[in-house]
Amino acid sequence: MSRLDEGSLQRAIAFLAALGVGLAAYLAIAEANGGSPVCLAGGSGCETVARSSWSHLAGVNVAVLGIAGYALLLATAFFASDTARFAGFVLALGGFGYSVFLTYVELFKIEAACQWCLASAVLMTILFALCAARLIVYAGTAAAIPGRA
């Protein structure tokens, strides 16, 4: 079995981070327009979570923080250097930790679940795993130069 090349990891990270930007942008736009995200599965969990005091951190909608975090993760996917690998890992670790915290808050403090927030938590968990794998496997390796073996 061959290991996954770094380029494939970078593309997967870029795709998932771009998906995260879109998801977080939807949440931020829904809140900015005075509404709340629509729960596709029905119910009012998304509205309950969006209207809670936990949906803002220091006056900033957490979805806006999500956009920034996903965008920075997306940027790290375009570079094959130890700095980019480590930055991606640290960003994904922070995002994963904050997602775990917010999921706990949703379920046990707010007592409602937002499918969009849970989808973001799943995305961030996968991104954390990919960034960790990229850092562990490729740390200390030179950036791949196209056309060279």
N, C-alpha and C positions, 0 to 999 in steps of 0.2 A: 504494500500500500504506500503510495507516495503522499508526501505532505502537501498541503495547500500552499500554492505560491503566494508571495506577498501581494502581488498585483490583484489576485482574486479576492484576498481579504480587503484590500483597499476599495475595490469596486463594491463589495458587499457593504462595507461601512459607509461608503458614499451614498449608496442607494437607500439604506435604512435611515441614515441621518437626514437625507432629503425628504423622505417620507415623514420623519419626525417634525421637520420644519413645517411641512404642509399641515400636519395634524395640529401642532401647536398654534399655527397661524389661524386655523379655523376656530379654535377655542378663543383666541384673543379677539378675533373679529366679532364673533358672536357676543362676547362680553362688551366690547367697545360700542356695539350697536344697541346696547341696553337690554339685550336679551340673554339667552343662555343657549348652549349647544343642544341640538335636538337628539334625543335618545332614539336611535334607530330601532332598538329592541322594545321600545315603549317604556312607560313609567316616567317618574319625575326625578330620578336619581341625579341626572346631569344638572338639572336646574337647582336641586337642593345643594349639590356640591358647589356649583358656580356662585350661588348666592351666600355661601358660608363665609365667615371671616377668615377661613383658612385659604381662600382662593387668592389672597394677596399677601405679599411679603414686603414689608416696609413700604406699603402703598403701591407696589407694582404687582400687576396680575402675574401669577406664576406661569401662565401660558407664554407671556412675553419672555420670562426667564428661560422657558423651554425653547423658544425660537432661538435665542442667543446660544444656548448650550448645544442644540442640534447643529446650528450653523458653524460653530467652532469645531465640532466633531467632523462635520463635512469638510472643513478646511484642512484638518489634519490628515484626511484620507488622500489628499493630493500630493503628499510628500513622503518619500521613503528615506527618512532619517531617524536617528535615535530621538532627536528632539520632538519630532512629530509623533513618533510612536508613544513616547512617554506622555506628551501632552494629551493625546487621545485617550490613553489609559486613565490619566488623572481626571479628565473631564467626564469620561464614562463612569468612573468610580463615584464621583460626586453626584452625577445624575442618577445613577443606580441607587445610591444611598438615600437621596432626597425622594426618589420615587417610592422606595420602600416605606419611608416615613409618611409620605402623603397617602399611600394606600392604607397604612395603618389608621391614619386620621379619618379617611373616608369611611372605613368599615367600623371603627370602634368609637370615634368621637362624633362624627356627623351622622353616622348610621345610615349612609346611602352610598351607592356606588355609581360612578360615572363611567360608562363604557369607553369613552374617549380617553379619560385619565388612565384607565386600566390598560388600554391599548398602548398608550405612551409608556407606561411602566414596563410592559412586555418588550416594546422596541428598545428601551434603554437597557433592559437586562440582556438582550441579545447583543446590543452594541458593546456593553461591558465585556461580555464573553469574547467577542471578536477582537476588541482592542487589547484585552489581556493576552489572548493567543498571539496576536501580532507582536506585542512587546516581548513576550517570552521566547517565541521562536526566532524572531528576526533582530533582536537587540544586538548591537555590535556589528551588524553586517552592513556592508556598503550599499548605497542605493543601487538598484538594478539599472544597468545601462542597456537600453534596447539594442538588439543586434549582437550583443556580446554573450558568450557562454561562460 
